[in-house]
Amino acid sequence: MKDGSTIRRFFFALLAIALAVPAGAQVKASERGSVSQTVDGTVITVDYSRPQVRGRQDVFGKVVPAGDLWTPGANWATTLEVSKPIRLQGRDLAAGKYSMWMVTGPGDWTVYLHRNPRLFHTNPPKVEDMLMSFTVRPTQAEHTELITFDFPRVAPDSTTLRFRWAMTALSMDIVTQATRPSTGMP
């Protein structure tokens, strides 16, 4: 029979090994990212996981089949959060946090927002349950390895939210509610 000090040494050795490998130390294939832009006091934030192309051909058509509803990211649904009401692609959107979904196609794509921001990518909501939808024409762009959202244009009362992945870009116009009078200068 082992004495108490041997058992204690064994227990502490196991504990040291367990603590040496941090929980969640495994690198994820699609790390989380976020981007924010403030426009006239309105904070616009996109939070998303960033899958990579990794040499795959025809990302839109094979990896993301045309006509399938998907979130532009991986893991948990990509979210769009706005601190004040905005107009997104000409449609009114109340302040809040929404999950973002898309349907790709050979022509225009449809972008959807859903009231529930906490949805997993393999369990998309029904199209008829979406809060809003609008169409956007994708453009050819230079290769972007990781899914990326950015704000390439910012004006005093508006901005452009752009999605890029592989050789595709999608731009969405956002107009904020003006809180100060326009000076007429850009």
C-alpha positions as CSV (number, residue, x, y, z in Angstrom):
1,M,0.0,0.0,0.0
2,K,1.3,3.4,-0.9
3,D,1.8,6.0,1.8
4,G,-0.1,9.3,1.8
5,S,2.9,11.4,0.6
6,T,3.3,9.3,-2.5
7,I,-0.4,9.7,-3.4
8,R,-0.2,13.4,-2.7
9,R,2.9,13.7,-5.0
10,F,1.1,11.8,-7.7
11,F,-2.0,14.0,-7.4
12,F,0.0,17.2,-7.5
13,A,2.0,15.9,-10.6
14,L,-1.3,15.3,-12.4
15,L,-2.6,18.7,-11.4
16,A,0.6,20.4,-12.7
17,I,0.2,18.6,-16.0
18,A,-3.4,19.6,-16.3
19,L,-2.7,23.3,-15.5
20,A,0.2,23.4,-17.9
21,V,-2.2,22.9,-20.9
22,P,-4.6,25.9,-20.8
23,A,-8.2,25.1,-21.4
24,G,-9.2,25.9,-25.0
25,A,-5.6,25.9,-26.1
26,Q,-6.5,24.2,-29.4
27,V,-6.4,26.7,-32.2
28,K,-9.7,27.0,-33.9
29,A,-10.0,26.8,-37.7
30,S,-12.1,29.9,-37.8
31,E,-11.0,32.4,-35.1
32,R,-13.4,35.1,-33.9
33,G,-13.0,38.6,-35.2
34,S,-14.9,41.9,-34.9
35,V,-15.0,45.3,-36.5
36,S,-16.7,48.5,-35.3
37,Q,-17.3,51.9,-36.8
38,T,-18.9,55.0,-35.1
39,V,-20.8,57.3,-37.5
40,D,-22.3,60.4,-35.9
41,G,-22.6,58.7,-32.5
42,T,-24.0,55.4,-33.9
43,V,-21.8,52.4,-33.2
44,I,-22.0,49.7,-35.8
45,T,-20.4,46.4,-34.9
46,V,-20.0,43.1,-36.8
47,D,-18.8,40.0,-34.8
48,Y,-18.0,36.9,-36.8
49,S,-15.8,33.8,-37.1
50,R,-13.3,34.0,-39.9
51,P,-12.9,30.8,-42.0
52,Q,-10.1,30.6,-44.5
53,V,-10.2,29.7,-48.2
54,R,-7.2,27.3,-47.7
55,G,-6.8,26.7,-51.4
56,R,-10.4,25.6,-52.0
57,Q,-11.7,26.5,-55.5
58,D,-15.2,27.8,-56.2
59,V,-15.9,28.9,-52.6
60,F,-19.2,30.3,-53.7
61,G,-20.9,27.4,-55.5
62,K,-19.1,24.4,-53.8
63,V,-18.2,25.4,-50.2
64,V,-21.2,27.6,-49.9
65,P,-23.7,26.1,-52.4
66,A,-25.8,28.6,-54.4
67,G,-29.3,29.0,-53.0
68,D,-28.4,27.7,-49.5
69,L,-29.0,29.9,-46.4
70,W,-25.7,30.4,-44.6
71,T,-24.2,32.9,-42.1
72,P,-21.2,34.8,-43.5
73,G,-18.7,33.2,-41.1
74,A,-18.5,30.0,-39.2
75,N,-19.5,28.5,-35.8
76,W,-22.0,31.0,-34.2
77,A,-23.9,33.2,-36.6
78,T,-22.3,36.5,-37.6
79,T,-23.9,39.4,-35.8
80,L,-24.6,43.0,-36.7
81,E,-25.2,45.3,-33.8
82,V,-26.3,49.0,-34.0
83,S,-26.5,51.3,-31.1
84,K,-29.1,53.6,-32.7
85,P,-31.7,53.1,-35.5
86,I,-30.2,53.1,-39.0
87,R,-31.2,52.6,-42.7
88,L,-29.5,49.5,-44.1
89,Q,-29.6,49.2,-47.8
90,G,-32.6,51.5,-47.8
91,R,-34.5,49.6,-45.1
92,D,-35.2,50.9,-41.5
93,L,-33.4,48.9,-38.8
94,A,-34.0,49.5,-35.1
95,A,-31.2,49.6,-32.6
96,G,-30.2,46.1,-31.5
97,K,-28.2,43.0,-32.2
98,Y,-29.1,40.6,-35.1
99,S,-27.8,37.5,-36.7
100,M,-26.8,37.9,-40.4
101,W,-27.6,35.3,-43.1
102,M,-27.1,35.2,-46.8
103,V,-28.2,33.3,-49.9
104,T,-25.7,33.4,-52.7
105,G,-26.6,33.0,-56.3
106,P,-25.2,33.5,-59.8
107,G,-26.6,37.1,-59.7
108,D,-27.8,39.1,-56.8
109,W,-27.4,37.8,-53.3
110,T,-30.1,38.1,-50.6
111,V,-29.0,39.3,-47.1
112,Y,-31.2,38.5,-44.1
113,L,-31.3,39.7,-40.5
114,H,-32.9,37.7,-37.8
115,R,-33.9,38.9,-34.3
116,N,-32.0,36.1,-32.5
117,P,-28.3,36.9,-32.5
118,R,-27.3,33.7,-30.8
119,L,-27.8,31.0,-33.5
120,F,-25.4,28.3,-34.6
121,H,-24.3,28.2,-38.2
122,T,-25.6,24.7,-38.9
123,N,-29.1,25.6,-37.6
124,P,-30.3,28.6,-39.7
125,P,-33.7,30.1,-39.0
126,K,-36.5,29.8,-41.5
127,V,-36.5,32.5,-44.2
128,E,-40.1,33.4,-43.3
129,D,-39.0,34.2,-39.7
130,M,-36.4,36.8,-40.8
131,L,-36.8,40.4,-39.6
132,M,-35.7,41.9,-42.9
133,S,-34.1,41.0,-46.3
134,F,-32.6,42.9,-49.2
135,T,-30.6,42.1,-52.3
136,V,-27.1,43.1,-53.1
137,R,-25.0,42.5,-56.2
138,P,-21.6,40.9,-55.4
139,T,-18.5,42.2,-57.2
140,Q,-15.2,40.6,-58.2
141,A,-12.4,41.6,-55.8
142,E,-8.8,40.8,-55.1
143,H,-8.3,37.5,-53.2
144,T,-9.1,37.7,-49.5
145,E,-8.0,34.5,-47.6
146,L,-10.1,35.1,-44.4
147,I,-13.7,36.3,-44.3
148,T,-13.4,40.0,-43.7
149,F,-15.8,42.8,-42.8
150,D,-14.7,46.4,-43.0
151,F,-15.9,49.9,-43.5
152,P,-14.0,51.3,-46.6
153,R,-16.0,54.5,-46.7
154,V,-17.2,56.7,-43.8
155,A,-19.0,60.0,-44.2
156,P,-20.6,62.3,-41.6
157,D,-23.9,60.4,-41.7
158,S,-23.3,57.2,-43.6
159,T,-20.9,54.4,-44.2
160,T,-20.4,51.3,-46.3
161,L,-20.2,47.9,-44.7
162,R,-18.2,45.5,-46.9
163,F,-18.0,41.7,-46.8
164,R,-15.0,40.0,-48.6
165,W,-14.0,36.4,-49.1
166,A,-12.1,34.6,-51.8
167,M,-12.6,36.7,-54.9
168,T,-16.0,38.2,-53.9
169,A,-17.0,41.4,-52.2
170,L,-20.4,42.6,-51.1
171,S,-21.1,46.2,-50.1
172,M,-24.0,47.4,-48.0
173,D,-25.0,51.0,-47.5
174,I,-25.7,52.3,-44.0
175,V,-27.2,55.7,-43.2
176,T,-27.4,57.0,-39.6
177,Q,-29.9,59.4,-38.1
178,A,-28.2,62.8,-38.1
179,T,-27.7,64.2,-34.6
180,R,-26.1,67.5,-35.7
181,P,-26.9,69.9,-38.5
182,S,-25.0,69.4,-41.7
183,T,-22.4,72.1,-42.5
184,G,-22.7,71.3,-46.2
185,M,-19.0,70.2,-46.2
186,P,-17.8,66.6,-46.5
